[in-house]
C-alpha cells in the first residue's frame, strides 16, 4: 500500500498524510491490546452472546459489567474487520513489517497512556497479555525498530533490578521524538541523515555524568555504604561502555578511583560553573580512613587526573575550600566538537555583553576624539578582520594590544565599554585581585588560565561568526608595573613571574587586549613596545567640560555650564559625582539646587579646594 502523502505546497515542505495517523493507531492498538501476540481473528465470528433470559438471576452490577464488555467486544469486532488494511497502511508509513508495526504500536500506546519515558520488555508483554519470553522470540523485529531509529534507548532511568535477559532485556526503550512529532502533526517521518553516532554518543555522555551525580548524591540521602555506591557506579559505567567518553576514560585512567572522580567533576560542571568541592567529593567517594591521604594527593596535584591535564583547581586553598573543574581537554572528551560552544564564566573574569552596556555620550578633547574614533573604526568587525589578515600576510603578530593611560576619571574604562558596544564585542574584564594568591606558584597558574581561556573564547567566537572579545585589564599597573628585585621578597619574585607570562602572551596574542592605568610612569618599559596603540587621556578641556555639564544637567543654560567649566578643573568622573549629589539633593529637599549650591559641591569635590584647604590622603 502506498503512503498516500499530500504536500503542503511549500518548496521543500513536509509531506502531510492523506489519512489520520492517530485514528489508525488508535484502531490498531485497540485490536492488538490483550491479543496475546496471536493472529487477529477478522472473520467476525465470536462466542455467541448470552441469552437475555440467562441473565435473569445475575446481579445488576454484574449485568452492567457484562453489557459494557459486550459493547467493547462489538467495537473490537468492528475494528478487527478493517485491521488488515490499517496494519498495512501503518507498515507502509513506518517502513516496517507487519510484526514490527504490531510491536511498535505497543510502544506508542504506552508512550501516550502510561509513560513517555519508555517501556521495558515486561511492560510491552503486559500490553499484549503474553509471556515475556514470547515477546523475546521477536528479538530481530525489535532490533530492526531500533536500527530504523523508530525506537531509542532511554538511559536516563536507572533500574534498580538489572536483569540480563538477553542483549536488550534489561533496557528501556521509547518511541523517538521525531516519530511522535510526525504522528501528532500527521506528517511524513523525518530522520536525521547523519550516519555517524557522534551526536548520540555526546548526549549519552552527558546523561551518564548526570546519573553519576544522582548516584553519589543519593548515597547520603539513602544512607548507602560507599561499597554499594561504587558497585552502582561500576554497573552504570558498564551500561554506558559504548559511550565515547567512557571509552576514553577507560583508556586514559585504568584505576576506577580516578575515573570516578573525573565522572563526578564533569557531571558537576554540567550543572554549575562553581566547581566541585574537593572536601565534599572526597568525603562522598572514599572511606574515612582514606579521605585525608587522597585529599593531600589532590592538593599536591599528584594524581593522574592532574598529570594528564583532565582537571584543574578553580580555587586552590586548603582542603575545606578548594574547588576543582574539568579542563578543556576533559570537556572535549565529554562533549566532542560541541566543547568549543560550552562557554563558561572564566575564573577571575567578569563577562560584559555589548547589549547590556548602556549607550553613553562621551566628550573628549579634540586630540582624544581623533584617537578614539580611529580606534573604534579599527575594531569594527570588518576592519579588524582585514587588519588581522594583513598582519598575518606580513608574518606579524595578528593580535592588537592597546594601552589607555591618563588621570583618573577621564573616561578610559567607559571608552572601552562604549567601543565594545559600538563594535558588538563582549568584554572579559579581569579582576586583578583574583590573579593574586597566597599559595606559592598559584598566581602564575591563574594568569596562564586567563589567557588560555581567552584563546578558547576567541576560537569559540570565530566558530560562531562572532567578533573577538576584548580582554580588559583595568588599572593594569597592579600587574604591569616595573619589575622588582627578585631577591627582595617572594612577592616580588611572583610578580616578576606574572609579568613574564603576560609579556610572552602579548607576543602571541590573537585577539584584543586593552590595559588601562592611571600611572603610566610606573609601567615597565618591556610592555611599551608590546602595545600597538597607546592613547593618553587628557583631562577634559574647557569645551569638553562645558559639554559634559550640559549633557548631565540639561536644565542649566550654556553660559552657566561654561562658567562651571572655567572655574573648576574637574574630570568627567568628578562631574558625574557632583551630578549624583544634585540628584540626591532634589530627592531630599524636593527642589533643584541653586547655582551657588552647585558651585559649593564643585569646591567640595576637590579636596584641595575644600574649606580650610587641608588635604587628606592624596588626589590627582
C-alpha positions in Angstrom: 0.0 0.0 0.0 1.2 3.5 -0.8 1.8 6.0 1.9 -0.6 8.5 0.3 1.1 11.8 1.1 -0.1 15.3 0.3 2.5 18.2 0.1 1.8 21.4 2.0 2.5 23.4 -1.2 5.8 24.9 0.1 9.2 24.3 -1.6 11.0 21.7 0.5 7.9 21.5 2.7 6.9 18.4 4.8 4.5 15.9 3.3 1.2 15.5 5.1 -0.7 12.3 5.2 -3.9 11.9 3.3 -5.4 9.9 6.2 -5.3 10.4 10.0 -2.3 8.6 11.7 -3.7 8.9 15.2 -7.0 7.4 14.2 -5.4 4.5 12.5 -3.0 3.9 15.5 -6.0 4.1 17.9 -7.8 1.4 15.9 -4.7 -0.8 15.7 -3.9 -0.5 19.4 -7.5 -1.3 20.4 -7.3 -4.5 18.4 -3.8 -5.5 19.5 -4.2 -4.9 23.2 -4.6 -8.2 25.1 -4.3 -10.1 21.8 -1.5 -12.3 23.2 0.5 -11.5 20.1 -1.7 -14.0 18.3 -3.0 -13.5 14.7 -6.1 -11.4 14.8 -9.5 -13.0 14.0 -11.1 -10.9 11.3 -14.0 -13.2 10.2 -16.4 -11.6 12.7 -17.2 -14.9 14.4 -17.2 -14.9 18.2 -18.6 -16.6 21.1 -22.4 -16.4 21.0 -23.9 -13.7 23.2 -25.5 -14.8 26.3 -29.3 -15.3 26.1 -31.0 -12.4 27.9 -33.1 -15.0 29.8 -29.9 -16.4 31.2 -29.1 -13.1 32.8 -32.3 -13.0 34.9 -30.5 -14.3 38.0 -27.4 -12.1 37.6 -27.0 -9.1 39.9 -27.5 -5.6 38.4 -23.8 -4.7 39.0 -22.5 -7.8 37.1 -25.1 -7.4 34.4 -23.9 -3.8 33.8 -20.4 -5.0 33.6 -21.2 -7.8 31.1 -23.0 -5.3 28.9 -20.0 -3.0 28.9 -17.8 -5.9 28.0 -20.2 -6.9 25.2 -20.2 -3.4 23.9 -16.4 -3.3 23.9 -16.3 -6.6 22.2 -18.6 -5.4 19.5 -16.4 -2.3 19.0 -13.3 -4.6 18.8 -15.1 -6.9 16.3 -15.9 -3.8 14.2 -12.3 -2.6 14.3 -11.0 -6.1 13.6 -12.8 -6.1 10.3 -10.7 -3.2 9.0 -7.5 -4.2 10.9 -5.6 -5.8 8.0 -6.0 -2.6 5.9 -4.9 -0.5 9.0 -1.9 -2.6 9.7 -0.8 -2.5 6.0 -1.2 1.3 5.9 0.8 1.8 9.1 3.5 -0.6 7.9 3.9 1.4 4.7 4.0 4.6 6.8 6.7 3.4 9.2 8.6 1.3 6.6 8.2 -1.8 8.7 7.0 -5.4 8.5 3.6 -6.2 10.0 5.1 -7.8 13.1 7.4 -4.8 13.6 4.4 -2.5 13.3 2.5 -4.6 15.8 5.3 -4.2 18.4 5.8 -0.5 17.6 2.1 0.1 18.2 2.5 -1.2 21.8 5.4 1.2 22.5 3.3 4.1 21.0 0.3 3.2 23.1 2.4 3.0 26.3 4.0 6.4 25.3 0.7 8.1 25.4 -1.1 6.1 28.0 1.4 5.3 30.7 4.9 6.6 30.5 6.6 8.7 27.8 10.0 7.8 29.5 9.8 4.4 27.9 8.9 0.7 28.4 10.7 -2.4 29.4 10.1 -5.8 27.7 8.0 -6.8 30.7 5.7 -3.7 30.2 5.3 -4.4 26.5 4.4 -8.0 27.3 1.7 -6.8 29.7 0.2 -4.7 26.9 -0.2 -7.9 24.8 -1.1 -10.1 27.8 1.6 -12.5 26.8 4.6 -14.1 28.4 7.8 -12.0 28.2 9.6 -15.0 26.6 7.1 -15.0 23.8 7.9 -11.3 23.1 11.6 -12.2 23.1 11.1 -14.6 20.3 10.7 -11.4 18.2 14.1 -10.0 19.2 15.1 -9.5 15.5 12.0 -7.3 14.9 12.7 -5.2 18.0 16.3 -4.8 16.9 15.1 -3.7 13.4 12.9 -1.0 15.0 16.0 0.3 16.9 18.1 0.1 13.8 15.5 2.2 11.9 15.6 4.7 14.8 11.9 4.3 15.4 12.7 3.2 19.0 15.5 4.7 21.0 17.0 3.6 24.3 16.2 5.8 27.3 19.3 5.7 29.6 18.0 8.4 31.9 16.2 5.8 34.1 18.4 3.8 36.5 16.8 0.5 37.0 17.3 -1.0 40.5 16.9 -4.5 39.2 19.5 -5.2 36.4 18.2 -8.4 34.8 20.3 -9.7 31.9 17.5 -11.5 29.9 19.5 -11.1 26.7 21.0 -8.4 24.5 18.5 -5.7 25.3 16.4 -7.5 28.0 17.0 -5.1 30.9 16.9 -1.8 29.0 14.2 0.7 28.5 13.1 1.9 25.0 10.7 4.7 23.9 9.4 6.0 20.6 11.8 8.5 19.0 10.8 12.1 19.4 10.8 12.8 15.7 8.4 9.9 15.2 5.9 11.2 17.8 6.2 14.7 16.4 5.4 13.4 12.9 2.4 11.4 14.2 0.9 14.3 16.0 1.4 16.6 13.0 0.1 13.9 10.7 3.2 14.2 8.5 5.9 12.1 6.9 8.5 11.0 9.4 11.8 12.9 9.1 15.0 11.1 10.1 18.4 12.6 10.9 20.5 12.0 7.8 23.8 11.7 9.7 25.1 8.2 9.7 27.6 8.6 12.5 26.7 8.2 16.1 28.8 11.1 17.4 25.9 13.3 18.5 24.1 10.4 20.2 27.4 9.5 22.0 27.8 13.0 23.3 24.2 13.0 24.6 24.8 9.6 26.3 28.0 11.0 27.9 26.1 13.9 29.5 23.3 11.6 30.6 26.0 9.3 32.1 27.7 12.0 34.2 24.2 13.3 35.3 23.4 9.8 36.6 26.8 9.6 38.3 25.9 12.7 40.2 22.5 11.3 41.1 24.0 8.1 42.5 26.6 9.9 44.6 24.1 12.3 45.9 21.6 9.5 46.8 24.3 7.7 48.9 24.0 10.3 51.6 20.2 10.6 51.3 19.5 6.9 51.5 22.3 6.0 53.9 24.0 3.6 51.5 27.5 2.4 52.0 30.4 3.5 49.8 30.7 -0.1 48.6 27.1 -0.1 47.4 27.6 3.2 45.7 30.8 2.1 43.9 29.0 -1.1 42.7 26.3 1.1 41.2 28.8 3.3 39.5 30.6 0.3 38.1 27.4 -1.1 36.8 26.5 2.3 35.2 29.9 2.5 33.6 29.3 -0.9 32.1 25.9 0.1 30.8 27.4 3.1 29.1 30.5 1.3 27.8 29.6 2.3 24.2 29.9 6.0 25.1 33.0 7.6 23.6 33.5 9.5 26.9 33.6 6.3 29.0 35.8 4.5 26.4 38.3 7.4 26.5 38.2 7.4 30.3 38.9 3.7 30.4 41.9 4.2 28.1 43.4 7.2 30.0 42.6 6.1 33.5 43.0 2.4 34.3 42.2 3.0 38.0 38.5 3.2 38.8 39.1 5.7 41.6 40.5 8.2 39.1 37.6 7.6 36.6 35.1 8.0 39.4 36.5 11.5 40.3 36.5 12.5 36.6 32.9 11.5 36.2 31.8 13.5 39.3 33.8 16.6 38.3 32.4 16.5 34.7 28.9 15.9 36.0 29.1 18.9 38.3 30.3 21.1 35.5 27.1 20.4 33.6 25.1 21.7 36.5 27.1 24.7 37.6 30.3 26.6 36.9 31.2 26.9 40.6 33.3 23.8 40.5 33.5 20.6 42.6 34.3 20.9 46.3 37.3 18.7 47.0 36.3 18.2 50.6 32.7 17.1 49.9 33.6 14.9 46.9 36.4 13.1 48.8 34.0 12.6 51.7 31.3 11.1 49.4 33.5 8.9 47.3 36.1 7.4 49.7 36.2 5.6 53.0 37.0 7.9 56.0 40.3 6.0 56.5 41.5 7.1 53.0 40.0 10.6 52.9 42.9 12.7 54.1 45.5 10.8 52.2 43.6 11.2 48.9 42.8 14.8 49.6 46.5 15.5 50.1 47.4 14.0 46.7 44.8 16.2 45.0 46.1 19.3 46.8 49.6 18.4 45.7 48.3 17.8 42.2 49.9 14.3 42.4 47.2 12.3 40.7 46.8 11.0 37.1 43.9 13.5 36.6 46.2 16.5 37.1 49.2 14.9 35.4 47.1 14.1 32.3 45.6 17.6 32.2 42.0 16.5 32.9 41.2 18.6 35.9 42.5 21.8 37.5 41.8 24.0 40.5 39.4 26.9 40.0 40.2 27.8 43.6 43.1 26.4 45.5 43.4 26.7 49.2 43.2 24.1 52.0 41.0 21.0 51.9 37.9 22.8 53.0 37.7 25.5 50.4 39.5 24.0 47.3 37.3 23.6 44.2 38.1 21.6 41.0 36.8 21.9 37.5 37.4 19.9 34.3 39.9 21.2 31.8 39.2 22.0 28.2 40.7 18.6 27.4 38.2 16.8 29.6 35.3 18.8 28.2 36.3 17.8 24.7 36.2 14.1 25.8 32.8 14.7 27.2 31.2 16.9 24.6 33.3 16.3 21.5 33.2 19.2 19.0 30.5 20.9 21.0 33.0 21.6 23.8 34.0 24.8 21.9 30.4 26.0 22.3 30.4 25.3 26.0 31.3 28.7 27.2 31.7 29.3 30.9 32.5 32.3 33.0 36.3 32.3 33.3 37.9 32.3 36.6 38.6 35.9 37.9 36.8 37.4 34.9 33.5 39.3 34.6 31.7 38.9 31.3 30.1 42.1 29.9 27.8 41.6 26.9 27.6 44.5 24.4 23.8 44.6 24.6 23.9 45.1 28.4 26.2 48.2 28.1 24.1 51.4 28.4 24.9 53.7 25.5 26.6 56.9 26.8 27.8 60.0 25.1 31.4 60.7 26.0 33.2 64.1 25.5 36.9 64.2 24.8 39.5 66.8 23.9 39.9 67.3 20.2 43.1 65.1 20.1 41.5 62.3 22.2 38.4 62.4 20.0 40.5 61.6 16.9 42.4 58.8 18.7 39.2 57.1 20.0 37.4 57.5 16.6 40.4 55.8 14.9 40.4 53.0 17.4 36.6 52.5 17.1 37.0 52.1 13.3 39.9 49.7 13.7 38.0 47.4 16.0 34.8 47.3 13.8 34.3 43.6 12.8 35.0 44.0 9.1 38.0 46.3 9.5 39.6 44.3 12.3 39.3 41.1 10.2 41.1 42.9 7.4 43.8 44.2 9.7 44.5 40.7 11.1 44.7 39.3 7.6 47.2 41.9 6.5 49.3 41.4 9.6 49.3 37.6 9.1 50.4 38.0 5.5 53.4 40.1 6.6 54.3 37.5 9.3 53.5 40.0 12.0 51.5 39.2 15.3 47.9 39.5 14.4 46.7 40.4 17.9 46.1 44.0 19.0 47.2 45.3 22.4 46.0 48.8 23.4 47.1 50.9 26.3 44.9 53.7 27.6 46.6 55.9 30.2 46.0 59.1 32.0 44.4 60.8 35.1 41.6 59.1 37.0 38.1 59.9 35.9 39.0 60.8 32.3 36.8 58.0 30.8 39.3 55.3 30.0 37.2 52.3 31.2 34.0 53.8 29.9 35.6 54.4 26.5 36.4 50.6 26.3 32.7 49.8 27.2 31.3 52.2 24.5 33.8 50.9 21.8 32.7 47.3 22.7 29.1 48.2 22.4 29.7 50.0 19.1 31.6 47.1 17.6 29.4 44.3 19.1 32.2 42.8 21.2 32.0 41.2 24.6 34.4 42.3 27.3 36.2 39.9 29.6 37.1 42.1 32.5 39.9 40.7 34.5 39.7 41.3 38.3 43.3 42.0 39.1 42.8 41.0 42.8 41.8 37.5 41.7 45.2 37.0 40.0 47.0 37.1 43.4 47.1 34.1 45.6 48.8 33.3 48.9 49.7 29.9 47.5 53.1 29.6 46.0 53.0 29.2 42.2 49.2 29.6 42.1 49.2 33.2 40.9 51.1 32.2 37.8 48.7 29.4 37.0 45.7 31.8 37.4 47.2 34.2 34.9 48.1 31.4 32.4 44.5 30.2 32.8 43.1 33.6 32.0 45.0 33.7 28.7 44.2 30.1 27.9 40.5 30.6 28.5 40.6 33.8 26.4 42.1 31.9 23.5 39.3 29.3 23.8 36.7 32.1 23.8 38.3 33.7 20.6 38.1 30.2 19.0 34.5 29.8 20.0 33.6 33.2 18.7 35.2 32.5 15.3 33.3 29.2 15.2 30.0 31.1 15.8 30.8 34.0 13.5 31.0 36.5 16.4 33.7 39.2 16.7 36.6 38.5 19.0 36.0 39.6 22.6 38.1 42.3 24.4 40.3 41.1 27.2 40.4 44.1 29.6 42.9 44.6 32.4 41.6 47.6 34.3 44.1 49.5 36.5 46.8 47.4 35.0 49.6 49.0 36.8 49.0 46.4 39.5 50.4 43.7 37.3 52.2 45.7 34.5 54.3 47.8 36.9 58.1 48.0 36.9 59.8 44.7 37.8 61.3 44.4 41.2 64.5 42.8 42.5 63.5 39.1 42.8 65.8 38.8 45.8 63.9 41.4 47.8 60.9 39.1 48.6 58.8 36.1 47.5 56.1 38.6 46.4 58.5 40.4 44.1 59.5 37.0 42.6 55.9 36.1 42.0 55.0 39.5 40.4 58.0 39.3 38.1 57.0 35.8 37.0 53.4 37.0 36.3 54.8 39.8 34.1 57.0 37.4 32.2 53.9 35.3 31.4 52.0 38.4 30.2 54.8 39.5 28.1 55.0 36.1 26.4 51.2 36.1 25.9 51.3 39.5 24.3 53.8 38.2 21.7 51.3 35.5 20.5 48.1 37.4 21.2 45.4 36.6 18.5 42.7 38.9 19.8 42.3 42.3 21.5 43.8 43.2 24.9 43.1 46.6 26.5 45.0 47.8 29.6 44.1 50.9 31.4 46.3 52.7 34.0 46.4 55.9 35.9 50.1 55.7 36.4 51.9 55.2 33.1 55.2 56.3 34.6 55.1 53.1 36.8 54.7 50.9 33.7 57.5 48.5 33.0 59.4 49.6 29.8 59.2 46.0 28.5 55.5 46.4 28.0 55.7 49.6 26.0 56.7 48.1 22.6 54.0 45.3 23.1 51.2 47.9 22.8 50.2 48.8 19.3 48.0 51.7 20.3 49.0 54.0 23.2 46.4 56.7 23.9 46.9 59.3 26.6 43.6 60.6 28.1 44.0 64.2 29.0 41.8 66.0 31.5 38.9 67.5 29.5 39.4 70.9 28.1 37.1 73.8 28.7 34.8 73.0 25.8 34.6 69.3 26.7 33.8 70.1 30.4 31.0 72.5 29.2 29.5 69.8 27.0 29.6 67.3 29.9 27.8 69.7 32.2 25.2 70.4 29.6 24.7 66.6 28.9 24.3 65.9 32.6 22.2 68.9 33.6 20.0 69.8 30.6 18.1 72.4 32.7 21.2 74.6 33.0 21.9 77.2 30.3 25.1 77.1 28.3 26.5 80.2 29.9 26.2 78.7 33.4 27.8 75.4 32.2 30.7 77.3 30.6 31.2 79.2 33.9 31.5 75.9 35.8 34.0 74.6 33.2 36.2 77.7 33.6 36.1 77.9 37.4 36.7 74.2 38.2 39.3 71.8 36.8 37.1 68.7 37.1 37.4 65.4 35.3 34.4 63.7 33.8 34.2 61.3 36.7 34.2 64.1 39.2 31.4 65.9 37.3 29.5 62.6 37.5 29.9 62.6 41.3 28.5 66.2 41.5 25.5 65.3 39.4 24.7 62.4 41.6 24.8 64.7 44.7 22.5 67.1 42.8 20.0 64.2 42.2 20.2 63.3 45.9 19.6 66.9 46.9 16.5 67.0 44.7 15.1 63.9 46.4 15.8 65.1 49.9 14.6 68.7 49.6 12.2 68.4 46.7 14.0 71.3 44.9 16.8 71.8 42.5 20.0 73.2 43.9 20.9 76.8 43.1 23.9 77.7 41.1 25.7 78.7 44.3 25.0 75.3 45.9 26.3 73.5 42.7 29.5 75.6 43.0 29.8 74.6 46.6 29.5 70.9 45.5 32.3 71.6 43.0 34.6 73.1 45.6 34.0 70.2 48.0 34.7 67.6 45.2 38.3 68.8 45.0 39.9 68.2 48.4 42.5 70.9 47.7 39.7 73.4 47.4 37.6 72.3 50.4 37.0 74.6 53.3 40.2 75.0 55.3 42.4 73.9 52.5 43.7 70.9 54.4 44.2 67.8 52.1 43.5 64.3 53.4 45.3 61.5 51.6 46.0 62.4 48.0 44.3 63.4 44.8 45.3 63.5 41.2 
